[in-house]
Amino acid sequence: METRQNKMKVEIWSDVMCPFCYIGKRKFEQALSQFPESDNIELIWKSYQLSPNMKTNPDKNINQYLAEHKGISLERAKEMNDHVTNLAKQVGLVYNFDTAIVANSFNAHRFSHFAKHYGKQNEAEEKLFAAYFTEGKNTDDIQTLLEIGEEIGLDTSVLKAVLESNKYADDVKADIYEAHQIGVRGVPFFVFDRKYAVSGAQDNSVFQQTLEQSFAEWKKENVGVAHPDKK
C-alpha cells in the first residue's frame, strides 16, 4: 500500500561553520515566504562537517584558521572573508569573522538533532548560525548550547545530559554518511522530495522554481492530503 505524506520534505545538508549555508538559508527562506503552499513544506536539517578534524580553539579566530588551513597570508584570508561578509550583507546578515571562534561543529550538530526531536530544529539552526557568525560565541561549548536551548524553549536539564553523553552522535554520522552516498560534495545542499537538488546558496528564484516543480509533482502523488479543498 502506498504511503502518503502530509507535507513535502525539503532536506538541507549544512554545517554550522559554513558561511554560504547561512546565506543559503536566507535565500531559501525568501523563496519559501513567497510560495503559496509553504505550510505544506517540512524542513529537515541534515548534518555535514566541512572540517571534521578541526580542533576547537577559542583563542583563534576564523581569519587565522583560514590562513593556516589554506596556506595563505592573514591579509588574503581577511580579503576572502570580507567578500563573503558582503554577500551575507546582501541578504540582511551580519558576519563578524574577526570575532568568530574556531569551533568543531560536531556537538552543534548533536544539539540540532536534539532540537529536531522536539520540533525546534529550524530555530536551533538559526540560533547556531547567529552565534557562530554574528555573536562570536563558541558553538562547541556546552554552556553556549544550553543558552541557545533555553532561548528556543528546550528543557536545558535534559539537553545538558544529552550534550555530556554521546547521544545523537550516530544520527550526525548517519547524515554525513548519507551525504556521501548521494554525492554531496559541498554544502548547503537542498534536496526536494528526494527528486530534485539545489547545490549552494543559489538565487532565491532557483529555489522558487524548484519548490514549484517539486511540489506540483508531490501534490499529484499525495492528492487529498495537502489542502484537499484546492484543485
C-alpha positions as CSV (number, residue, x, y, z in Angstrom):
1,M,0.0,0.0,0.0
2,E,1.4,3.4,-1.0
3,T,2.2,5.7,1.9
4,R,1.1,9.3,1.5
5,Q,2.8,12.2,3.2
6,N,1.1,15.2,4.9
7,K,3.9,17.5,3.9
8,M,6.6,17.6,1.2
9,K,10.1,17.3,2.7
10,V,13.0,19.6,1.9
11,E,16.2,18.3,3.4
12,I,19.1,20.6,3.9
13,W,22.7,19.3,4.4
14,S,24.6,22.0,6.1
15,D,27.4,22.9,8.5
16,V,27.2,25.5,11.3
17,M,30.6,26.9,10.3
18,C,29.7,27.2,6.6
19,P,29.1,30.9,5.7
20,F,27.3,30.0,2.5
21,C,24.9,27.8,4.4
22,Y,23.6,30.7,6.4
23,I,23.3,32.8,3.2
24,G,21.6,29.8,1.5
25,K,19.2,29.5,4.4
26,R,18.1,33.2,4.0
27,K,17.7,32.8,0.2
28,F,15.6,29.7,0.6
29,E,13.5,31.4,3.3
30,Q,12.9,34.3,0.9
31,A,11.6,31.9,-1.7
32,L,9.6,29.9,0.8
33,S,7.9,33.1,2.1
34,Q,6.6,33.8,-1.5
35,F,5.5,30.2,-2.0
36,P,1.7,29.9,-1.5
37,E,1.9,26.3,-0.3
38,S,4.6,27.0,2.3
39,D,2.5,25.4,5.1
40,N,2.9,22.1,3.3
41,I,6.7,22.1,3.3
42,E,8.6,20.3,6.1
43,L,12.2,21.4,6.6
44,I,14.7,18.8,7.8
45,W,18.3,19.9,8.6
46,K,20.9,17.3,7.9
47,S,24.4,17.3,9.4
48,Y,27.6,17.8,7.4
49,Q,31.1,18.6,8.5
50,L,33.4,20.7,6.3
51,S,36.3,20.3,8.7
52,P,35.7,17.2,10.9
53,N,39.2,17.3,12.3
54,M,39.1,20.9,13.3
55,K,40.2,21.5,16.9
56,T,38.1,24.0,18.9
57,N,40.3,26.9,19.9
58,P,38.6,30.0,21.5
59,D,41.9,31.9,21.2
60,K,41.9,31.7,17.5
61,N,39.5,33.4,15.0
62,I,38.4,32.2,11.6
63,N,40.7,34.6,9.7
64,Q,43.7,33.0,11.4
65,Y,42.4,29.5,10.9
66,L,41.7,30.1,7.2
67,A,45.2,31.5,6.6
68,E,46.8,28.4,8.2
69,H,44.4,25.9,6.7
70,K,44.9,27.2,3.1
71,G,48.5,28.3,3.5
72,I,47.8,31.9,2.6
73,S,48.5,35.2,4.3
74,L,46.3,36.6,7.0
75,E,45.6,39.6,4.8
76,R,44.4,37.3,2.0
77,A,42.3,35.3,4.4
78,K,40.6,38.6,5.6
79,E,40.0,39.6,2.0
80,M,38.3,36.3,1.3
81,N,36.1,36.6,4.4
82,D,35.4,40.3,3.6
83,H,34.0,39.2,0.3
84,V,31.7,36.6,2.0
85,T,30.7,39.3,4.6
86,N,29.5,41.5,1.7
87,L,27.5,38.6,0.2
88,A,25.9,38.0,3.6
89,K,25.0,41.7,3.9
90,Q,23.0,41.5,0.7
91,V,20.6,39.1,2.4
92,G,20.5,41.0,5.7
93,L,23.1,39.0,7.7
94,V,26.0,40.4,9.7
95,Y,29.2,38.4,9.7
96,N,31.9,39.2,12.2
97,F,34.8,37.0,11.2
98,D,37.2,38.9,13.4
99,T,35.4,37.5,16.4
100,A,34.1,34.2,15.0
101,I,35.6,31.4,17.2
102,V,37.2,28.3,15.6
103,A,34.9,25.5,16.8
104,N,34.4,21.9,15.8
105,S,30.7,21.6,14.7
106,F,30.0,18.0,15.9
107,N,28.4,19.0,19.2
108,A,26.3,21.7,17.5
109,H,25.0,19.0,15.1
110,R,24.1,16.8,18.0
111,F,22.3,19.8,19.5
112,S,20.4,20.3,16.2
113,H,19.2,16.6,16.3
114,F,18.1,17.0,19.9
115,A,16.1,20.1,18.9
116,K,14.6,18.2,15.9
117,H,13.2,15.7,18.4
118,Y,11.2,18.5,20.0
119,G,10.2,20.2,16.7
120,K,12.6,23.1,17.2
121,Q,15.3,22.3,14.7
122,N,14.8,25.3,12.4
123,E,15.0,27.7,15.3
124,A,18.1,25.8,16.6
125,E,19.9,26.2,13.2
126,E,19.1,29.9,13.1
127,K,20.5,30.5,16.6
128,L,23.6,28.4,15.9
129,F,24.4,30.3,12.7
130,A,23.9,33.7,14.5
131,A,26.0,32.6,17.5
132,Y,28.9,31.5,15.2
133,F,28.9,34.2,12.5
134,T,27.5,37.2,14.3
135,E,27.9,36.9,18.0
136,G,31.3,35.4,18.3
137,K,30.2,32.5,20.5
138,N,31.9,29.2,20.9
139,T,29.3,26.8,19.4
140,D,31.3,23.8,20.6
141,D,30.8,24.9,24.2
142,I,28.1,23.2,26.3
143,Q,27.2,26.4,28.1
144,T,26.6,28.2,24.8
145,L,24.4,25.4,23.5
146,L,22.5,25.3,26.8
147,E,21.8,29.1,26.5
148,I,20.6,28.6,22.9
149,G,18.4,25.7,24.0
150,E,16.9,27.8,26.7
151,E,16.2,30.7,24.2
152,I,14.2,28.4,22.0
153,G,12.3,26.7,24.8
154,L,14.1,23.4,25.2
155,D,14.5,21.6,28.5
156,T,18.1,22.5,29.5
157,S,18.4,19.8,32.1
158,V,17.7,17.1,29.6
159,L,19.8,18.9,27.0
160,K,22.8,19.1,29.4
161,A,22.6,15.3,30.0
162,V,22.5,14.8,26.2
163,L,25.5,17.0,25.5
164,E,27.5,15.4,28.2
165,S,26.9,12.0,26.7
166,N,27.3,10.7,23.1
167,K,23.6,10.8,22.3
168,Y,22.7,11.7,18.7
169,A,26.3,11.2,17.6
170,D,25.1,8.3,15.5
171,D,22.5,10.5,13.9
172,V,25.1,13.0,12.9
173,K,27.3,10.3,11.5
174,A,24.4,8.8,9.6
175,D,23.6,12.2,7.9
176,I,27.2,12.6,6.9
177,Y,27.4,9.0,5.5
178,E,24.1,9.6,3.6
179,A,25.6,12.8,2.1
180,H,28.5,10.9,0.7
181,Q,26.2,8.2,-0.6
182,I,24.1,10.6,-2.6
183,G,27.1,12.5,-3.9
184,V,27.1,15.7,-1.7
185,R,30.5,17.4,-2.2
186,G,29.7,20.7,-0.6
187,V,27.1,22.5,1.4
188,P,24.5,23.9,1.5
189,F,22.8,21.1,-0.4
190,F,19.0,21.2,-0.7
191,V,17.0,18.1,-1.6
192,F,13.4,18.5,-2.6
193,D,11.1,15.4,-2.1
194,R,14.2,13.2,-2.8
195,K,13.8,14.1,-6.5
196,Y,15.4,17.5,-7.1
197,A,18.6,19.1,-5.7
198,V,19.9,22.6,-5.4
199,S,23.6,22.9,-4.5
200,G,25.0,26.1,-3.0
201,A,23.5,29.4,-2.0
202,Q,21.6,29.9,-5.2
203,D,19.5,32.9,-6.1
204,N,16.0,32.7,-4.5
205,S,14.5,32.4,-8.0
206,V,16.2,29.0,-8.3
207,F,14.6,27.9,-5.0
208,Q,11.2,29.2,-6.1
209,Q,11.3,27.3,-9.4
210,T,12.4,24.1,-7.7
211,L,9.8,24.4,-5.0
212,E,7.1,24.9,-7.6
213,Q,8.1,22.0,-9.7
214,S,8.8,19.5,-6.9
215,F,5.6,20.5,-5.0
216,A,3.4,20.1,-8.1
217,E,4.6,16.6,-8.6
218,W,4.4,15.8,-4.9
219,K,0.8,17.1,-4.8
220,K,-0.2,14.8,-7.7
221,E,1.1,11.8,-5.7
222,N,-0.5,12.9,-2.5
223,V,-3.9,14.0,-3.7
224,G,-6.3,14.8,-0.9
225,V,-3.6,15.2,1.7
226,A,-2.3,18.7,1.1
227,H,-5.2,21.3,1.1
228,P,-7.8,18.8,-0.2
229,D,-10.2,21.8,-0.9
230,K,-7.8,23.1,-3.5
231,K,-7.7,21.9,-7.1
